[in-house]
């Protein structure tokens, strides 16, 4: 008998949903992990004979999946959930006030801890986070805020692509730094923002064994939808040119938040922002020229089915997929009214497009699972390393507990995971071979301590911003059909 090969971890007796090229679903399957890599995936009986493991994990009655990928969200937003009720203008104004003038280093650190913790517990092992938002207001007056954000992700143990770029015009924009000696406000122009973004790339890109990567982002130029921005076309054009050059120079990805009819085509023809490493978000009501630009360049689309933009317009995700464009799902989390539960967003995606076409056959369950795993990895140019359970890939693995009333009886596992599971069913999360959560208990950080600190920082931030009134329920909350 051949001597058994040593591995660090053997996950066995699970229902392994591989997302590999053959899309194998192995009913009594196993995954062998050595170091930070998967070394084998197959039947339990075969792998148990072949490998001797330092740690054996019994995945009986559990689904074994690659870590989920959230391809679009916003740093900062986890602290701003629900504020302003249904008043979108108030919420956007609050983002601007907090991100530029009321947030300190502790805010960006604790918000990052909170978001990374939520993702970890939801089985999201890789996430994209723009460093700000609320109509393209970025915290790029000083690299310290990105550094604090990245450090919190590193301590939590997950992976993050942090997108940085300029705030939307006009410039300069007032930013306030809060320190031990008080607050100092200064005007920050596009030159300073660009220098800060370069500093962030230098300091953070490929940090923590590549678990932190930096992407570049730019506000979307859309004068046909927002006529006031036409006055700043020169600014948009100049910033697009130099950020695109920086992306080429450093080999960075490019993303944008808020594309809609005509803007993808314009970004391609006029700004040269679309290529195989671009992933563009929302993309509602696209024109034929927009879709053609994605096909021509290999750019990917991130669909956010739970976002407000998906209420005011529709991302033609099925049409894009049929045209050969890679489409991932993003949470657009974590505010004002959504979170990082990618199971929720898969379900929303299916029903959103089925209702549009009045056809329950649109977007099969396996396809939406691909959109948060292997397709999302491809959109982020990570499919050689992540997105499926295959030998040689990084060991980002989650277990979903199927032995629950809403997931029984245990048959048709792909349907159960996409239709009925939720973030609370993830019982184990592994990133790069390291178990970060087991039996629902987070091991990498002190969850209780993080939540206590988050509450204190949020209270201080709302007080400093003078926005505590936005936490009050609106008078139209009850007994009406509309706010």
Order of alpha helices (4+ residues) and beta strands (2+ residues): beta-beta-beta-alpha-beta-beta-beta-beta-alpha-alpha-beta-beta-alpha-beta-beta-beta-alpha-alpha-beta-alpha-beta-alpha-beta-alpha-beta-alpha-alpha-beta-alpha-alpha-alpha-beta-alpha-beta-beta-beta-alpha
